[in-house]
Amino acid sequence: MRGLIAPAPARTDEWNSVFDRFEKFNGRLSGWFEWVGVAGLLLMMMVTIIDIVGNKLFNTPLLGALDWVRVFQSLAIAFACAMVLIIGRHVKVEFLVTRLPNRAQAVIESIVLLLGLGLFVLIVWRLTVLGYAMQAGGETSATAHIPRLFPAYWIVLASIPVCLVFLQRLLSSLTKVGKR
């Protein structure tokens, strides 16, 4: 009877290659998105400077400066999320988990990654619905009349690499759980 049950297949070199390519793809995509976030930060700074200089020197502030800052702020934050996840600059609490055996750590890591992936899939779904509702309703900002759907759709787009990073790490963590 013992011979009938096949052991779990180990990750072969082919699978390692697929995982490595997926990880490199995630890194490149997240790197490009990070630059979009940097551009959003720079635009936010430029709008703030133009508003302050215009107000102090010419007594004419930039119309809708706060609306533009909000838009660029959402751009800067959303597009930096994937790279923040990759380089590990997010909040982690590991003081108890590090004392557990490797397999238990991998199980906990898999659960956390699954929850993170689920959260960002939920964010993508609900922001897509919200963006469509704003688009259908023609909602705009109060002073600059910027369509409010842009930040919602930007966050959806920026969350896709975050989901891919969570998926790649979840698959990697599940292979650790399967190891004996």
C-alpha positions as CSV (number, residue, x, y, z in Angstrom):
1,M,0.0,0.0,0.0
2,R,2.9,2.4,0.7
3,G,4.0,2.5,-2.9
4,L,0.6,3.7,-4.1
5,I,0.8,7.1,-2.5
6,A,3.1,9.4,-4.5
7,P,5.1,11.9,-2.6
8,A,4.5,15.6,-3.2
9,P,6.6,16.7,-6.2
10,A,9.5,18.8,-5.4
11,R,10.1,22.1,-7.1
12,T,12.1,21.3,-10.2
13,D,14.5,23.6,-12.0
14,E,11.7,24.4,-14.4
15,W,9.4,25.6,-11.6
16,N,12.3,27.5,-10.0
17,S,12.8,29.2,-13.4
18,V,9.1,30.1,-13.6
19,F,9.1,31.5,-10.1
20,D,12.3,33.5,-10.7
21,R,10.9,35.0,-13.9
22,F,7.6,35.8,-12.1
23,E,9.6,37.5,-9.3
24,K,11.7,39.5,-11.8
25,F,8.6,40.6,-13.7
26,N,7.0,41.7,-10.5
27,G,10.2,43.7,-9.6
28,R,10.3,45.4,-13.0
29,L,6.6,46.3,-13.1
30,S,6.7,47.5,-9.5
31,G,9.9,49.6,-10.3
32,W,8.1,51.3,-13.2
33,F,5.0,51.9,-11.0
34,E,7.3,53.4,-8.3
35,W,8.5,56.0,-10.8
36,V,4.9,56.9,-11.5
37,G,4.5,57.4,-7.7
38,V,7.6,59.6,-7.7
39,A,6.2,61.6,-10.5
40,G,3.0,62.1,-8.5
41,L,5.0,63.2,-5.5
42,L,7.0,65.7,-7.7
43,L,3.7,67.1,-9.2
44,M,2.2,67.4,-5.8
45,M,5.3,69.4,-4.7
46,M,5.2,71.6,-7.8
47,V,1.5,72.4,-7.3
48,T,2.2,73.3,-3.7
49,I,5.1,75.6,-4.6
50,I,3.2,77.3,-7.4
51,D,0.2,77.8,-5.0
52,I,2.4,79.3,-2.3
53,V,4.5,81.5,-4.6
54,G,1.4,82.7,-6.5
55,N,-0.4,83.5,-3.2
56,K,2.5,85.3,-1.5
57,L,4.0,87.2,-4.4
58,F,1.1,87.8,-6.7
59,N,-1.8,87.5,-4.3
60,T,-3.4,84.9,-6.6
61,P,-3.4,81.3,-5.3
62,L,-3.6,78.4,-7.8
63,L,-7.2,77.6,-8.3
64,G,-8.0,74.1,-7.2
65,A,-4.6,73.5,-5.7
66,L,-6.0,71.3,-2.9
67,D,-7.9,69.2,-5.4
68,W,-4.7,68.7,-7.5
69,V,-2.7,67.8,-4.4
70,R,-5.3,65.2,-3.4
71,V,-5.1,63.6,-6.9
72,F,-1.3,63.6,-7.0
73,Q,-1.2,62.3,-3.4
74,S,-3.3,59.3,-4.3
75,L,-1.1,58.7,-7.3
76,A,2.1,58.9,-5.2
77,I,0.8,56.6,-2.5
78,A,-0.9,54.0,-4.6
79,F,1.9,53.5,-7.1
80,A,4.5,53.0,-4.4
81,C,2.7,50.2,-2.6
82,A,4.1,47.3,-4.6
83,M,7.7,48.4,-4.3
84,V,7.2,49.0,-0.5
85,L,5.9,45.4,-0.3
86,I,8.9,44.0,-2.3
87,I,11.6,45.8,-0.3
88,G,9.8,45.1,3.1
89,R,9.3,48.6,4.3
90,H,5.8,47.8,5.6
91,V,5.0,47.1,9.2
92,K,5.7,43.6,10.5
93,V,5.3,42.1,13.9
94,E,7.5,39.0,14.1
95,F,8.6,38.7,17.7
96,L,6.5,35.5,18.3
97,V,6.6,33.9,14.9
98,T,10.4,33.8,14.7
99,R,10.4,31.4,17.7
100,L,8.2,28.8,16.0
101,P,9.5,25.9,13.8
102,N,10.1,26.7,10.1
103,R,7.0,24.9,8.9
104,A,4.7,26.7,11.4
105,Q,6.3,30.0,10.3
106,A,5.5,29.1,6.6
107,V,1.9,28.2,7.5
108,I,1.4,31.5,9.3
109,E,3.2,33.4,6.5
110,S,0.9,31.7,3.9
111,I,-2.2,32.7,5.9
112,V,-1.0,36.3,6.2
113,L,-0.2,36.5,2.5
114,L,-3.6,35.0,1.6
115,L,-5.3,37.6,3.7
116,G,-3.2,40.4,2.1
117,L,-4.0,39.1,-1.4
118,G,-7.7,38.8,-0.5
119,L,-7.7,42.4,0.9
120,F,-6.2,43.8,-2.3
121,V,-8.5,41.8,-4.6
122,L,-11.4,43.3,-2.5
123,I,-9.9,46.8,-2.9
124,V,-9.6,46.3,-6.7
125,W,-13.2,45.1,-6.9
126,R,-14.8,47.8,-4.8
127,L,-12.7,50.6,-6.2
128,T,-13.7,49.5,-9.7
129,V,-17.3,49.6,-8.7
130,L,-16.8,53.0,-7.0
131,G,-14.9,54.4,-10.0
132,Y,-17.7,53.3,-12.4
133,A,-20.3,54.9,-10.2
134,M,-18.4,58.1,-10.1
135,Q,-17.9,58.0,-13.9
136,A,-21.6,57.3,-14.4
137,G,-22.6,60.1,-12.0
138,G,-20.1,62.6,-13.5
139,E,-18.6,63.4,-10.1
140,T,-15.9,66.1,-10.1
141,S,-13.9,67.9,-7.4
142,A,-15.3,71.1,-6.0
143,T,-13.0,73.8,-7.3
144,A,-10.9,72.4,-10.2
145,H,-13.7,70.1,-11.5
146,I,-11.3,67.2,-11.8
147,P,-13.2,63.9,-12.5
148,R,-13.1,62.0,-9.2
149,L,-12.9,58.7,-11.0
150,F,-9.2,59.1,-11.7
151,P,-7.9,58.3,-8.2
152,A,-10.2,55.3,-7.9
153,Y,-9.0,53.8,-11.2
154,W,-5.4,54.7,-10.5
155,I,-5.5,52.8,-7.2
156,V,-7.1,49.9,-9.0
157,L,-4.3,49.9,-11.6
158,A,-1.6,50.3,-8.9
159,S,-3.0,47.4,-6.8
160,I,-2.5,44.9,-9.6
161,P,1.3,44.6,-9.0
162,V,0.6,44.4,-5.3
163,C,-1.7,41.4,-5.9
164,L,0.9,39.8,-8.1
165,V,3.6,40.2,-5.4
166,F,1.3,38.7,-2.8
167,L,0.5,35.8,-5.2
168,Q,4.2,35.1,-5.9
169,R,5.0,35.2,-2.3
170,L,2.0,33.0,-1.4
171,L,3.0,30.4,-3.9
172,S,6.6,30.5,-2.6
173,S,5.4,30.2,1.0
174,L,3.1,27.2,0.1
175,T,6.1,25.4,-1.3
176,K,7.8,25.8,2.1
177,V,4.7,24.4,3.8
178,G,4.8,21.4,1.6
179,K,8.5,20.6,2.3
180,R,9.2,18.0,5.0
